[in-house]
Amino acid sequence: DVELLRAHALREAGQSEETVRVTGTRIERDGYNAPTPVTVVGTEQIQAANPANLQDFVNQLPSVIGSSQTNSGAASISGGGAGISALNLRSLGTTRTLVLLNGHRSSPSLDTGVVDINTVPQQLVSRIDVVTGGASADYGSDAVGGVVNFILDTRFTGFKSAFEYGETTYGDQPNYKGQVTVGLPFDGGRGHAIISGEVFTSERIVGNPRPWNRANYRTVVNATPASAQNNNGQPWLIVARDTAPSQTTPGGLILTGPARGTYFGRNGTVNQLSFGQVNNQFMIGGDTDVTCANYCSGTDLTAGELRQNIYGRVSYDLFPDTEVYAEASYAKAVIKQNYLAGWVNLGGITIRSDNAFLPASVRSVVQPGTNVTTFTLGSSNQGLGESSSQPSRQVTRFEFGAKGKVHVLSDWSYDLFGQYSASD
């Protein structure tokens, strides 16, 4: 509505009128023409915020505060969603938020239709229109949550670049980003060509080295006898600090018999575990650093990422009111992450006491000829190594179109285009 008033003021002043494109309106209307709330973010606001990347800026808007970011989707291994930055308007889901590029549908990065906004050429974004109300009547069922429209500066002229480096407060996850954009007119200004490229790389955070994770909070069964719980009103489950597995170590922990508590360390060294307060599969206190190894932080806190984007557009004015154009974009993302480090067994491994590979110190306790013929071993199987994934996404998009005005009885505007996109 502000744009409409501005256009009216220009006409009153005798100045040329600019084309007004209405994404949404705040004019009150009744019945089926209910108003749709719209948030418009312009170039000045984007530059003032100076975001490290587009996702960090967009996610500051209250309407998309629950959106997934590159780091928050790090564990999405099976569906290939690791490294995706997807918008989630009104918390109705990323598949219910429609993402447009210059008013046209953008290419999805997953088979669910989710669009990774990292594929948008960030240096060319001049405005972001966010329809924060449901717009499925106009745009379809994938706009139940709303619409986000990235408007690009398709007439950018000149050269600009940006090179950035960042890391976390803890000095890990170093990341680098380089961007270059070039725009050139030709044939006396009737034609215009733009190319914009971006390379981003970020290292993964191995495991979870944060202080809040080292506290090892877990929900465990209350070790207080049931009779005391009933009498004192104590809960069946409690949240305890410094809690770790009680039935496993990376190299194996003997759980039964006279050698209970013996565990095997690096290169087969024999050690004795100090148990804490044992609550079924977990214990509170004791040698938690030993039993937590290869178990408590199996999944990386963040994934490593290599992302490469390139966007190009060529347009030409056939007539004063007719523009034809062709544009293409390619985006590739490779994600690297370790998850659930090799553990598959906790306490169900049966070993015979005459096993030829038992060290002498252990054999003297569980030797053949006694009444102990077997014992149970718990292991997180460090020897299996880490499970890792390296998904790769490639999104290709081509668009050809023509837009302009036709002066027949009145001024008519048209926008015709054909689009092809593929995600691998």
Buried (B, 14 or more C-beta within 10 A) or exposed (E): EEBEEEBEEEEEEEEEEEEEEEBBBEEEEEEEEEEBEBBBBEEEEBEEEEBBBBBEBBBEBEBBEBBBBBBBBBBBBEEBBBBBBBBBBBEBBBBBBBBBBBBBBBBBBBEEBBBBBBBBBBBBBBBBBBBBBBBBEEBEEBBBBBBBBBBBBBEBEEEEEEEEEEEBEEEBBEBEBEBBBBBEEEEEEBBBBBBBBBBBBBBBBBBBEBEEEBEBEBEBEBBBEEEEBEEEEEEEEBEBEBBBBBBBBBBBBBBBBEBBBBBBBEEEEBBEBEBBBBBEBBBBBBBBEBBBBBBBBBBBBBBBBBBBBBBBBBBBBEEEEBBBBBBBBBBBBBBBBBBBBBBEBBBEBEBEBEBEEBEEEBBEBBEEEEEBEBBBBBBBBBEBEBBEBEBEBBBBBBBBBBBBBEEEEEEEEEEEBEBEBEBE
